Amino acid sequence: MKTTDYTADTLEARLLERFGSENHFNVPDGYFDSLTGKVMNRIAKKRRVGLVWRWAAAAVLVGCVAAGGLFFESRNESQVAAAEDIQYIEDALDYSMIDNMSIASFLTEAE
């Protein structure tokens, strides 16, 4: 196996010999004149999209908090209503002067 020690000068000479000194890379005319505007437009679009996502996330969060509050409030109201119903039945039984033995015998006979 042959090893060749290339220096920077010999590499450059070989590249120039193979590809020439012509610049093979080019851009369309006026490309850099409009580049700044294009980049700034893309940045502005990304900022608007980011702002929309932030507002959407905030709206979802507020909606979840509101729904949770309504859920727990309605649950609390149903518990209060059930407690009021039980209190009403107990008061009605007290006013009717029916003792617990009469209620128990009525319930056992009904089965």
Distance bins in CASP14 RR format, pairs under 12 A and 6 or more apart:
PFRMAT RR
TARGET T0000
AUTHOR 0000-0000-0000
RMODE 2
METHOD distances of the structure
MODEL  1
4 10 0 0 0 0 1 0 0 0 0 0 0
4 11 0 0 0 0 0 1 0 0 0 0 0
4 14 0 0 0 0 0 1 0 0 0 0 0
5 11 0 0 0 0 0 1 0 0 0 0 0
6 12 0 0 0 0 1 0 0 0 0 0 0
6 13 0 0 0 0 1 0 0 0 0 0 0
6 14 1 0 0 1 0 0 0 0 0 0 0
6 15 0 0 0 0 0 1 0 0 0 0 0
7 13 0 0 0 0 1 0 0 0 0 0 0
7 14 0 0 0 0 0 1 0 0 0 0 0
8 14 0 0 0 0 0 1 0 0 0 0 0
8 15 0 0 0 0 0 1 0 0 0 0 0
9 15 0 0 0 0 0 1 0 0 0 0 0
9 16 0 0 0 0 0 1 0 0 0 0 0
10 16 0 0 0 0 0 1 0 0 0 0 0
10 17 0 0 0 0 0 1 0 0 0 0 0
11 17 0 0 0 0 0 1 0 0 0 0 0
11 18 0 0 0 0 0 1 0 0 0 0 0
12 18 0 0 0 0 0 1 0 0 0 0 0
12 19 0 0 0 0 0 1 0 0 0 0 0
12 20 0 0 0 0 0 1 0 0 0 0 0
12 21 0 0 0 0 0 1 0 0 0 0 0
13 19 0 0 0 0 0 1 0 0 0 0 0
13 20 0 0 0 0 0 1 0 0 0 0 0
13 21 0 0 0 0 0 1 0 0 0 0 0
14 20 0 0 0 0 0 1 0 0 0 0 0
15 21 0 0 0 0 1 0 0 0 0 0 0
15 24 0 0 0 0 0 1 0 0 0 0 0
16 22 0 0 0 0 0 1 0 0 0 0 0
18 24 0 0 0 0 0 1 0 0 0 0 0
19 25 0 0 0 0 0 1 0 0 0 0 0
27 33 0 0 0 0 0 1 0 0 0 0 0
27 34 0 0 0 0 0 1 0 0 0 0 0
27 35 0 0 0 0 1 0 0 0 0 0 0
28 34 0 0 0 0 1 0 0 0 0 0 0
28 35 0 0 0 0 0 1 0 0 0 0 0
30 36 0 0 0 0 0 1 0 0 0 0 0
30 38 0 0 0 0 0 1 0 0 0 0 0
31 37 0 0 0 0 0 1 0 0 0 0 0
31 38 0 0 0 0 1 0 0 0 0 0 0
32 38 0 0 0 0 0 1 0 0 0 0 0
32 39 0 0 0 0 0 1 0 0 0 0 0
34 40 0 0 0 0 0 1 0 0 0 0 0
34 41 0 0 0 0 0 1 0 0 0 0 0
35 41 0 0 0 0 0 1 0 0 0 0 0
35 42 0 0 0 0 0 1 0 0 0 0 0
36 42 0 0 0 0 0 1 0 0 0 0 0
36 43 0 0 0 0 0 1 0 0 0 0 0
37 43 0 0 0 0 1 0 0 0 0 0 0
37 44 0 0 0 0 1 0 0 0 0 0 0
37 45 0 0 0 0 0 1 0 0 0 0 0
38 44 0 0 0 0 0 1 0 0 0 0 0
38 45 0 0 0 0 0 1 0 0 0 0 0
39 45 0 0 0 0 0 1 0 0 0 0 0
39 46 0 0 0 0 0 1 0 0 0 0 0
40 46 0 0 0 0 0 1 0 0 0 0 0
40 47 0 0 0 0 0 1 0 0 0 0 0
41 47 0 0 0 0 0 1 0 0 0 0 0
41 48 0 0 0 0 0 1 0 0 0 0 0
42 48 0 0 0 0 0 1 0 0 0 0 0
42 49 0 0 0 0 0 1 0 0 0 0 0
43 49 0 0 0 0 0 1 0 0 0 0 0
43 50 0 0 0 0 0 1 0 0 0 0 0
44 50 0 0 0 0 0 1 0 0 0 0 0
44 51 0 0 0 0 0 1 0 0 0 0 0
45 51 0 0 0 0 0 1 0 0 0 0 0
45 52 0 0 0 0 0 1 0 0 0 0 0
46 52 0 0 0 0 0 1 0 0 0 0 0
46 53 0 0 0 0 0 1 0 0 0 0 0
47 53 0 0 0 0 0 1 0 0 0 0 0
47 54 0 0 0 0 0 1 0 0 0 0 0
48 54 0 0 0 0 0 1 0 0 0 0 0
48 55 0 0 0 0 0 1 0 0 0 0 0
49 55 0 0 0 0 0 1 0 0 0 0 0
49 56 0 0 0 0 0 1 0 0 0 0 0
50 56 0 0 0 0 1 0 0 0 0 0 0
50 57 0 0 0 0 1 0 0 0 0 0 0
51 57 0 0 0 0 0 1 0 0 0 0 0
51 58 0 0 0 0 0 1 0 0 0 0 0
52 58 0 0 0 0 0 1 0 0 0 0 0
52 59 0 0 0 0 0 1 0 0 0 0 0
53 59 0 0 0 0 0 1 0 0 0 0 0
53 60 0 0 0 0 0 1 0 0 0 0 0
54 60 0 0 0 0 0 1 0 0 0 0 0
54 61 0 0 0 0 0 1 0 0 0 0 0
55 61 0 0 0 0 0 1 0 0 0 0 0
55 62 0 0 0 0 0 1 0 0 0 0 0
56 62 0 0 0 0 0 1 0 0 0 0 0
56 63 0 0 0 0 0 1 0 0 0 0 0
57 63 0 0 0 0 0 1 0 0 0 0 0
57 64 0 0 0 0 0 1 0 0 0 0 0
58 64 0 0 0 0 0 1 0 0 0 0 0
58 65 0 0 0 0 0 1 0 0 0 0 0
59 65 0 0 0 0 0 1 0 0 0 0 0
59 66 0 0 0 0 0 1 0 0 0 0 0
60 66 0 0 0 0 0 1 0 0 0 0 0
60 67 0 0 0 0 0 1 0 0 0 0 0
61 67 0 0 0 0 0 1 0 0 0 0 0
61 68 0 0 0 0 0 1 0 0 0 0 0
62 68 0 0 0 0 0 1 0 0 0 0 0
62 69 0 0 0 0 0 1 0 0 0 0 0
63 69 0 0 0 0 1 0 0 0 0 0 0
63 70 0 0 0 0 1 0 0 0 0 0 0
63 71 0 0 0 0 0 1 0 0 0 0 0
64 70 0 0 0 0 0 1 0 0 0 0 0
64 71 0 0 0 0 0 1 0 0 0 0 0
65 71 0 0 0 0 0 1 0 0 0 0 0
65 72 0 0 0 0 0 1 0 0 0 0 0
66 72 0 0 0 0 0 1 0 0 0 0 0
66 73 0 0 0 0 0 1 0 0 0 0 0
67 73 0 0 0 0 0 1 0 0 0 0 0
67 74 0 0 0 0 0 1 0 0 0 0 0
68 74 0 0 0 0 1 0 0 0 0 0 0
68 75 0 0 0 0 1 0 0 0 0 0 0
68 76 0 0 0 0 0 1 0 0 0 0 0
69 75 0 0 0 0 1 0 0 0 0 0 0
69 76 0 0 0 0 1 0 0 0 0 0 0
69 77 0 0 0 0 0 1 0 0 0 0 0
70 76 0 0 0 0 0 1 0 0 0 0 0
70 77 0 0 0 0 0 1 0 0 0 0 0
71 77 0 0 0 0 0 1 0 0 0 0 0
71 78 0 0 0 0 0 1 0 0 0 0 0
72 78 0 0 0 0 0 1 0 0 0 0 0
72 79 0 0 0 0 0 1 0 0 0 0 0
73 79 0 0 0 0 0 1 0 0 0 0 0
73 80 0 0 0 0 0 1 0 0 0 0 0
74 80 0 0 0 0 0 1 0 0 0 0 0
74 81 0 0 0 0 0 1 0 0 0 0 0
75 81 0 0 0 0 0 1 0 0 0 0 0
75 82 0 0 0 0 0 1 0 0 0 0 0
76 82 0 0 0 0 0 1 0 0 0 0 0
76 83 0 0 0 0 0 1 0 0 0 0 0
77 83 0 0 0 0 0 1 0 0 0 0 0
77 84 0 0 0 0 0 1 0 0 0 0 0
78 84 0 0 0 0 0 1 0 0 0 0 0
78 85 0 0 0 0 0 1 0 0 0 0 0
79 85 0 0 0 0 0 1 0 0 0 0 0
79 86 0 0 0 0 0 1 0 0 0 0 0
80 86 0 0 0 0 0 1 0 0 0 0 0
80 87 0 0 0 0 0 1 0 0 0 0 0
81 87 0 0 0 0 0 1 0 0 0 0 0
81 88 0 0 0 0 0 1 0 0 0 0 0
82 88 0 0 0 0 0 1 0 0 0 0 0
82 89 0 0 0 0 0 1 0 0 0 0 0
83 89 0 0 0 0 0 1 0 0 0 0 0
83 90 0 0 0 0 0 1 0 0 0 0 0
84 90 0 0 0 0 0 1 0 0 0 0 0
84 91 0 0 0 0 0 1 0 0 0 0 0
85 91 0 0 0 0 0 1 0 0 0 0 0
85 92 0 0 0 0 0 1 0 0 0 0 0
86 92 0 0 0 0 0 1 0 0 0 0 0
86 93 0 0 0 0 0 1 0 0 0 0 0
87 93 0 0 0 0 0 1 0 0 0 0 0
87 94 0 0 0 0 0 1 0 0 0 0 0
88 94 0 0 0 0 0 1 0 0 0 0 0
88 95 0 0 0 0 0 1 0 0 0 0 0
89 95 0 0 0 0 0 1 0 0 0 0 0
89 96 0 0 0 0 0 1 0 0 0 0 0
89 98 0 0 0 0 0 1 0 0 0 0 0
89 103 0 0 0 0 0 1 0 0 0 0 0
90 96 0 0 0 0 0 1 0 0 0 0 0
90 98 0 0 0 0 0 1 0 0 0 0 0
90 100 0 0 0 0 0 1 0 0 0 0 0
90 103 0 0 0 0 0 1 0 0 0 0 0
92 98 0 0 0 0 1 0 0 0 0 0 0
92 103 0 0 0 0 0 1 0 0 0 0 0
93 99 0 0 0 0 1 0 0 0 0 0 0
93 100 0 0 0 0 1 0 0 0 0 0 0
93 102 0 0 0 0 0 1 0 0 0 0 0
93 103 1 0 0 1 0 0 0 0 0 0 0
93 106 0 0 0 0 0 1 0 0 0 0 0
94 100 0 0 0 0 0 1 0 0 0 0 0
94 103 0 0 0 0 0 1 0 0 0 0 0
96 102 0 0 0 0 1 0 0 0 0 0 0
96 103 0 0 0 0 0 1 0 0 0 0 0
97 103 0 0 0 0 0 1 0 0 0 0 0
98 104 0 0 0 0 0 1 0 0 0 0 0
98 105 0 0 0 0 0 1 0 0 0 0 0
98 106 0 0 0 0 1 0 0 0 0 0 0
98 107 0 0 0 0 0 1 0 0 0 0 0
99 105 0 0 0 0 1 0 0 0 0 0 0
99 106 0 0 0 0 0 1 0 0 0 0 0
100 106 0 0 0 0 0 1 0 0 0 0 0
100 107 0 0 0 0 0 1 0 0 0 0 0
101 107 0 0 0 0 0 1 0 0 0 0 0
101 108 0 0 0 0 0 1 0 0 0 0 0
102 108 0 0 0 0 0 1 0 0 0 0 0
102 109 0 0 0 0 0 1 0 0 0 0 0
103 109 0 0 0 0 0 1 0 0 0 0 0
103 110 0 0 0 0 0 1 0 0 0 0 0
104 110 0 0 0 0 0 1 0 0 0 0 0
104 111 0 0 0 0 0 1 0 0 0 0 0
105 111 0 0 0 0 0 1 0 0 0 0 0
END
